[in-house]
Amino acid sequence: MTPSSVVAAGPGLLTADGLTGLIFLIMVAITFIGGIIACSAERLIRAVAGLVVCFIGVAALYYFLNSPFVAMMQMLIYVGAVSVTIAFAIMLAAPEEKKKHGPAGPLAGPLGFITAGLCSIGMIVLALKTEFISLPKVNMGSVETIGIQLLTDYSMVFELVSVVLLIAILGSLVIARGGRHK
């Protein structure tokens, strides 16, 4: 085998590029499985657990894409705060007296699977035909650079996010104040 034929065959599974692709596919699978669990679970607590798995997979994808700060914020905000808030809201809500069985929407059966399959095939075809290029790293995603940009260039967005989080906290306090009996 000549070196040119090895390059033409593509990276093997035991090379650095092959293992990187395998790890990426595992992260995508974890995210996808968490989303499926979140959408199809009959019990709300199991759906929240699936949502947490999906959020962890998204954080892993951020880390894989060389954004450790965004991955850390994903874990803190979505996995830590949002998922716990949803879990508390479920625990504070009144239990349902009986399950409601009714006709499912048109996207719940075979039409839903066909739609999901067509969308997946379309994305796979698009991904295979797209030429992905590596962009040069500008600031390596350092926390210091992100902090400086948040407090200078993006200060308005930073303040709006804090206002949204404050409204979410106040809303959860209002919900919790009523308790189960209200």
Backbone torsions as a table, in degrees:
resi	resn	phi	psi	omega
1	MET	NA	130.1	176.7
2	THR	-88.8	159.0	179.6
3	PRO	-59.5	-29.7	-179.5
4	SER	-70.8	-32.0	179.2
5	SER	-73.8	-27.9	176.4
6	VAL	-69.1	-41.0	179.3
7	VAL	-67.3	-37.3	-178.8
8	ALA	-68.5	-29.2	-179.5
9	ALA	-73.6	-19.9	179.1
10	GLY	94.3	171.7	-177.8
11	PRO	-72.3	140.0	177.7
12	GLY	-82.5	172.0	-178.1
13	LEU	-68.9	-29.6	-176.3
14	LEU	-92.0	10.3	174.2
15	THR	-94.3	170.1	-179.4
16	ALA	-63.2	-41.7	179.6
17	ASP	-67.3	-38.4	179.4
18	GLY	-66.3	-42.5	178.3
19	LEU	-68.9	-34.4	176.9
20	THR	-63.8	-43.6	177.0
21	GLY	-64.3	-38.4	178.3
22	LEU	-65.1	-42.7	178.0
23	ILE	-63.6	-40.9	177.5
24	PHE	-61.0	-44.2	179.6
25	LEU	-65.5	-34.8	176.3
26	ILE	-65.2	-41.5	178.2
27	MET	-64.4	-40.3	177.1
28	VAL	-64.2	-40.7	179.6
29	ALA	-64.8	-40.6	177.7
30	ILE	-62.3	-44.0	178.5
31	THR	-62.8	-43.9	-178.9
32	PHE	-66.0	-44.4	179.9
33	ILE	-64.5	-41.0	176.3
34	GLY	-61.4	-40.1	177.5
35	GLY	-66.0	-39.4	177.1
36	ILE	-63.6	-43.6	178.7
37	ILE	-62.6	-43.4	-178.8
38	ALA	-63.1	-35.2	-177.2
39	CYS	-85.0	-27.9	-172.1
40	SER	-108.5	-4.0	-179.0
41	ALA	-70.4	140.5	179.9
42	GLU	-83.3	-29.8	178.0
43	ARG	-95.7	139.0	-175.6
44	LEU	-65.5	-35.8	179.9
45	ILE	-64.9	-38.3	176.3
46	ARG	-67.8	-34.3	176.7
47	ALA	-65.7	-39.4	177.3
48	VAL	-65.8	-39.3	177.2
49	ALA	-62.4	-40.4	175.8
50	GLY	-64.4	-37.3	177.2
51	LEU	-64.5	-39.1	177.3
52	VAL	-63.5	-43.6	178.1
53	VAL	-61.8	-40.5	178.1
54	CYS	-63.8	-44.2	178.2
55	PHE	-63.2	-38.7	178.1
56	ILE	-65.6	-39.4	176.6
57	GLY	-63.9	-39.2	177.7
58	VAL	-65.8	-40.6	177.0
59	ALA	-62.3	-39.3	177.4
60	ALA	-64.6	-37.4	176.8
61	LEU	-65.7	-40.0	175.6
62	TYR	-60.7	-43.6	179.2
63	TYR	-64.7	-40.1	178.0
64	PHE	-62.3	-33.6	-179.2
65	LEU	-85.6	18.7	172.9
66	ASN	68.0	37.9	174.3
67	SER	-127.2	74.8	-176.7
68	PRO	-64.9	-31.9	179.7
69	PHE	-66.7	-44.4	179.3
70	VAL	-66.2	-36.6	176.8
71	ALA	-64.1	-41.2	178.9
72	MET	-65.9	-41.2	178.0
73	MET	-66.7	-36.1	175.7
74	GLN	-60.0	-44.9	179.5
75	MET	-65.8	-44.2	-177.0
76	LEU	-69.2	-48.5	-172.2
77	ILE	-80.3	-54.2	-173.5
78	TYR	-80.3	-49.9	-178.4
79	VAL	-71.5	-44.2	-176.7
80	GLY	-76.4	-55.2	-170.8
81	ALA	-88.3	-54.1	-173.5
82	VAL	-66.2	-46.2	-179.0
83	SER	-64.9	-39.6	177.7
84	VAL	-67.1	-38.3	177.3
85	THR	-63.9	-42.2	177.7
86	ILE	-63.9	-42.0	179.3
87	ALA	-62.5	-42.3	177.0
88	PHE	-64.5	-38.9	178.8
89	ALA	-63.7	-38.7	177.9
90	ILE	-66.3	-42.2	-178.9
91	MET	-68.8	-29.9	-179.5
92	LEU	-85.0	-16.9	-178.4
93	ALA	-72.9	152.7	178.2
94	ALA	-69.4	139.1	179.2
95	PRO	-69.8	147.8	179.3
96	GLU	-73.2	140.6	-180.0
97	GLU	-69.9	-46.7	175.9
98	LYS	-146.6	157.1	179.5
99	LYS	-71.7	141.6	178.4
100	LYS	-94.1	117.2	176.9
101	HIS	-108.9	118.5	179.3
102	GLY	-144.0	179.3	179.4
103	PRO	-67.1	131.9	177.6
104	ALA	-75.5	159.7	178.8
105	GLY	-67.1	169.1	-176.8
106	PRO	-67.6	-19.5	-179.3
107	LEU	-92.0	7.2	-177.0
108	ALA	-88.1	-21.1	-175.1
109	GLY	-106.1	-137.1	-177.5
110	PRO	-61.3	-34.9	179.2
111	LEU	-63.3	-35.4	177.1
112	GLY	-65.8	-42.9	178.5
113	PHE	-66.5	-37.9	177.9
114	ILE	-65.3	-43.6	178.9
115	THR	-62.9	-45.5	179.2
116	ALA	-63.3	-40.3	178.8
117	GLY	-64.2	-43.2	178.4
118	LEU	-64.5	-41.5	177.3
119	CYS	-63.3	-42.1	179.2
120	SER	-64.7	-44.5	179.3
121	ILE	-63.3	-41.0	178.0
122	GLY	-61.9	-41.9	179.0
123	MET	-69.1	-37.2	178.1
124	ILE	-65.0	-44.2	178.4
125	VAL	-62.4	-43.2	178.6
126	LEU	-63.0	-41.0	-179.7
127	ALA	-67.4	-36.1	-180.0
128	LEU	-73.3	-29.2	-178.7
129	LYS	-88.9	-13.2	-177.9
130	THR	-85.4	136.7	175.7
131	GLU	-94.0	112.1	-178.9
132	PHE	-89.2	126.8	179.2
133	ILE	-112.5	147.9	178.6
134	SER	-85.4	125.7	177.3
135	LEU	-90.1	148.7	178.2
136	PRO	-67.9	146.2	179.6
137	LYS	-77.9	129.3	-176.6
138	VAL	-88.5	-56.1	-175.8
139	ASN	-129.5	9.9	178.3
140	MET	61.6	11.5	177.2
141	GLY	67.5	31.8	-177.4
142	SER	-70.4	147.6	-179.0
143	VAL	-65.1	-35.0	-179.7
144	GLU	-63.3	-45.9	179.5
145	THR	-64.2	-41.7	179.2
146	ILE	-65.1	-41.6	178.5
147	GLY	-62.6	-42.4	178.5
148	ILE	-64.3	-42.8	179.3
149	GLN	-67.0	-36.8	179.1
150	LEU	-65.1	-35.3	-176.1
151	LEU	-94.4	-2.0	177.0
152	THR	-120.8	-72.9	-174.2
153	ASP	-71.0	-36.9	-173.4
154	TYR	-115.4	35.8	-176.4
155	SER	-67.4	-34.6	-179.8
156	MET	-66.3	-43.3	177.8
157	VAL	-63.9	-40.6	178.8
158	PHE	-60.5	-42.7	179.1
159	GLU	-69.3	-37.7	177.7
160	LEU	-65.0	-37.7	177.0
161	VAL	-64.6	-40.1	178.8
162	SER	-66.5	-35.1	177.2
163	VAL	-66.9	-41.4	177.9
164	VAL	-62.5	-42.7	177.8
165	LEU	-64.6	-37.6	177.5
166	LEU	-64.1	-42.2	177.9
167	ILE	-64.1	-38.2	178.0
168	ALA	-64.8	-40.6	178.4
169	ILE	-65.5	-44.9	179.5
170	LEU	-64.1	-39.1	177.9
171	GLY	-64.0	-40.8	178.5
172	SER	-68.0	-33.3	176.0
173	LEU	-66.9	-39.2	178.3
174	VAL	-65.0	-41.9	178.1
175	ILE	-64.6	-44.7	-177.3
176	ALA	-69.0	-28.5	-177.7
177	ARG	-65.1	-37.4	-179.1
178	GLY	-69.5	-29.9	-179.4
179	GLY	73.9	-167.6	-177.4
180	ARG	-77.2	-26.3	-170.5
181	HIS	-87.3	-8.7	-176.6
182	LYS	-84.3	NA	NA
